Amino acid sequence: MKPTLPLVLLFLISLQQIHAQEFEPGYIITFDNDTVQGMIKEQVDNDLVHEIEFRSSSDSESKEFNPRDISGFGFDYGRTFRTFKFTDIVSEQEKVIFAKEVEKGKIDVLIWRKGKNRKPDMFLINRATHDTVHLTRPKKKMTTVDGRDFSQEDRDYLRLLGDVKGEEFEQKKIRYTEDKIRKDISLHNQEFSDAYETRSYKEKKEREYILLGGTAVSGPSFQEQSRIRAAVIQTRTAVERTNTFSYISGVFYTYREKKEVSIPTQYFYKGHLNYKRQVLSFIPIGLMFQSSPGTIRPYIYAGGGVGVGKLDDYFIEFEAIQGTDTEYVVAPTLVAGAGLKIRVGSNYLVTEISPGSSGVYLSAGFSF
């Protein structure tokens, strides 16, 4: 058997595993209120609004369903969507979508995430009165006061929020964000928990750990120094909202040691000469951007924190090494890197290039 054939077979098996891992156990609900168990292709909310892919079993063919085919669907881990029909505020045309259920109680809250808009549309349904309101991201409007023009944010959503609760409730001023409106409705629903079952959905978040190790491939006195880099990076991704943006934190270590030290020839020279430096950086916060899930995922990241450095110096006097000295330094630090993640089964092999104070590092590792 030629050596290339096993590699091709391994690649094809990996692709099959990747495709299978895109599907999560779930169910669809027909308009006759029958529940059909199976597997649903997991995607970000925005990609599930108009169509889903469903399999009756892990090895069966996929079938597509849109909101006019079924009354809803859900994943077994608790993420659910309901078919929702409404008249669009702008076009005044009827639309049918899969809206995500996030709050349940006297008032149900459904959300509609659209593209990169961080503030989704929200549908609030009062189960007691059957009133429904459609909240949209506030728009800026111009007002004139004493002959001067001002830009002011539309606050109609506050009136609608108060209307759906009922006239006896005075709506307080809150910002138009998903979290704040959900919290406001959740508190309202708790007042009626004896009459209505309440539920607040907590979105799924995933953590990934990247382990890296490498060496410098360029920099000052490249051939005259030993330089290594190691890192442990944790990523945190709200996978239901995005699969390309993550928060990161981590620990980074760099080591540099000169193979030979050039001693100053001035007879009266007296001072310290660094020959070894180690830096341990703690990065509590950073950002990573990467491509959508696939076989190969390019990524880039940057973060900030604090670094603790250990500097080992020679004490030079009379053209000779007279002793050694160690100094510890604490200072702000920045880290950055760019690389590729190559998927193998459920994990990734990782290769990365990153800048440092003593050169450019090439690292390799894996993530899980």
N, C-alpha and C positions, 0 to 999 in steps of 0.2 A: 504494500500500500504506500503510495507516495505521501511524503510528510505533509503536503498541502491539503490532502483530503480530510484528515482529522480536524484541521483548523477550520475548514469550511463547514464541517458537520457541527463543530462546537459553536460557530457563529450562528448557524441556522437554529440550533437548539436554544441559544440565548435569545434570539429574536422571538421565538415562540413563547419563551417564558415571559419576556417583556410584555408581549401582547396579552398574555393571560393575566398578568398582574395588573393590567389597567382596569379589570372588571372586579367589582366588589359584590358580595352577596346582598340581594335586595329584592324588591317586589314591585309589581305594577298593580293598579286598581282600575278595574273596568268601570264603565258607566252603569253596569248592573250591580256594582259594589262587590264584585268578586275579586279576591286577592290571588295573584299568580306569582309564585316564588320563582326566583332565578338569579341572574347576575346582571348588574348595570355597569356600563363603562363610567368610571369616575372621572369627572372633569370639574373645572372651576364653575361657580354658580352661573356666570355669564354664558358659558357654553352649554348649559342645560336648560336654558329658557325656552328654546323653540323645538328641541328634538333630543331624544335619548336613544342609546343603543342598548338593547336588552337581549339576553340569552336565557333560554330555559334551563341550560346546564353549562358547565364550564367548557365542554367540547362541542357545543352546538353552534350553528350559524347565528350571527347577530341579526336582529330585526329592529328597524327604526320605528319609533312612535313619536307623534307630535301631540300637542295639547287637544286637538280635535279627535284623537283616537282613544285616549284614556282619561280618567278623571284625576289621576295622580300617580305618584311613585315615591319610593323611599329606599334608603339604604338601611341595612340591619343595624348599623351603629347609631341610628337615630336621626339622620338628616332626611327631611321629607319635603316634598313639593306637591302643590295642589294646582289643578287646572283652574285658571282664573280668567274670566271674561270681563272686559271693561271698555269704555269709550275713551280713546286717547284725547288728552286735553288739547294738544296742539292740532292734530290732523282731524279730530272729531270723527275718526273712523273706529270701528269695532276691532279690538285686538283680543287674541287668546294666547296666553302664555302659561308656562309652568312657573308659579311664584313660590318662593321658599317660605315655609312656615317656621317662624322664630319665636313667637309668643302665642300662648293659648290660654284662654280664660273667658271672662265676660267679654273682653275685646281680644279678637285674634289679630295678630300682626303678620302680614306677608310682605316679603321684600322682593324687589326686582332690580338686580344688579345689571348695569348696562356698560359694557366695555370697561374703560379705564376710569369711569366716573366713581370717585370714592364715596359719594353720597347717593345711595340708591333711592329709587322711588319706593314708597311704602303704602300698603293698603291696610287700613284699619277697619275691622268689621265688628260691629256691636251685635253680639248674639242675642241680646234681649230685645232690641228694637229693630234688628236687621238693617240698620243704617251702615253705609259704607262710605269712607272718605279716601281720597287719593292724594297723598302728600308727595310733593316734588321738591327738588332742590330749589331753595329761594333764589330769585334773580334780582339783580341790581336794577333800581329804577331811579330816575332823576326827579328831584323835587326842588322847588324854588322858594327860598325864604328871604324876605327883604331884598329881593332882586338878585340874590346870589344862588347859583345852582349847586346842589349837593347830591351825591350818590348815596342811596339808602337801600338796604336790603328789604325785599318784600317779606312781610310777616304773616301772610295769609295762612300758612301752615299752622300757626298757633290757634287761629280761630277754628280751623277744621278739627284740630286736635281736641279743643274744648267741646265742639259740637258733638263729636262721636261719643264723648263720655256722658253728655247730658247737660242740660242747662243749669243744674244745681251745682256743677263743679266749675270752679273758677280756675282757668288754665294759667299756670305760672309761666314765666318766660324761660324757655330753654333753647339752646342752640340746635340747629338742624343737623344732627348727626345720628347715625343708626344706634349707637350705644346709648345716647342720652334719651332718645325717644323710647327705645325699648325699656329702659329703666323706669321711665315715667309710667308707661303702660303696665309694666310688671307690678309696680307698687299699687296702681289702681286695681289690678286684677286680684291682688291679695285681699282687698277689702271685701270681695265677693267670692272668696274661695270655698265658702260653705255651699254655694249654689252652683258654682262652675268649677270644673276640674282645671287647674292651672299647670302650665308647663313653660319653662324657659329653656330654649335650646342653646347649648354651649357648643360653639363651633370646634371642629376638629383641627388640631395643630400637630405638626410633625417636627421631630427633632432629628438632625443628622449630625454625625461626628466624622470629621475628616482628620486623618493622621498623615503627616508629611515628614519627610526627611530628605535633605539634599546638601549640595555643596555649591560654592561660588564658581561661576564660569567666566567672570570678568571682574575688573576692578583694579585699583592701584596696587602695584607690586604683586600682580596675580600669581606669578610663579614662585614667589618668595614667602607665601603665607599658606597656612592650613586654615580653611574656613568652612564651617558647617552650619546648617540651619535645621531646626526641628519645630514642629507646630502641632497643636491639638486645637481644632476649630469646631465649635458647635454652631449649627444653624437652626433657626426657629422660623417655621413657615406656616402662615395661616392658609393652608392648602385649598380651602373652599373659596377663598377670595382671589388668590394668586398662586401661580406656581413658578414665578420668575423673580420674586422679590423676597428676601429673607433678612432677618436680623441675625447678627453673628456675635459671638464672644469667643475668647480663647486664650491660650498661653503659647508664647513664642520664645524660642531660645536660639541665640546665635553665639558662635564660638570662633575666635580668631587668634591664631598664634603664629608669630614670625618664625620661619625656619632658621634664619640667621639674623643677627643683630649687628648693624654697622655702628661701631663705637666712634664718636667724634674724636678727631685727631688733635684738637686743640689741647695743649698740655694743661691749661688752667681751666678747662671746661668742667663744670660741676652741676649735676642735675639728674633728672629722672628720664628714663627711656622706656616707653611701654613696649612689652613684648607679648603680652597675652591679655585678651579682653573677652569677658563673658557677659551677656546681657539676657536677663529673663524678663519678658514683657507680659504684663497682665492687661488684656483688652476686654473691658466689660461691655462695650457696645460698638457695633459697626454695621455696615450694610453690604449685602451681596446681591448682585444681579446675575441671573443666568438664563439660558434659553429654556424653552418649554421641554418637558420630559421627552427623552428620546435616547437613541443608542449613544450619541455623542452630545454632551452639553457644555458649551463654552461658558465660562463664568469670570467675573471680576469682583473684587471686594476691597474695602478699605475700612479701617477702624482706628480708634484712639484709646489711649490708656496711660499707664505708668510703667516705666522700665527700671529695673534694679540692675546696675552694672557692677561687675567686679573687675578692677583694673590691676594687673600685676606688672610692676615696673622694676627695671634694673636701676640701681643707684650708681651713677658714673662719676668717677673722679680720677684725675691724673691718667687719663686714657685707659682706664681699666674698670671692670665691674667690681664694686666694693660691697654689694649686697642687694637685697631685694626689698620691695615695699608693696603693700597691698592697700588699695583704696576702694571704698564702696560709694557709689553714686546713685541717687534716685532722681529721675527726671521724666517729664512727659514724653510720650513716644507715639509714633504713628506706624501702622503696618498697612501693606497693600499687596495685592497679588492678582494674577490672571492666569487662567489655565483651562484645561479640558478634563471633563469627567467622562469616562468610557464605561458604559454599563455592561456588567457581566452578571447575569442572573438578577438578583434583587439588590446588588451592591454596585459600586463603581470603582474602577481603577482611576487614579488621579495623577496628572502631571501638571506642574505649575512653575511659572517664572515670577520672581518677586524682587523688587529693589531693596537694597540695604545700605547702611552707611559705609560699608566696606566693599561694595560690589553688587553684582546681580547674581541671584541664586537660582539654580534649577533644582526643583524638588520633585519627588514622586511618592506615591502612597496609595491609600484606599479610603473609601468612605463606607459607612454602614448606618 
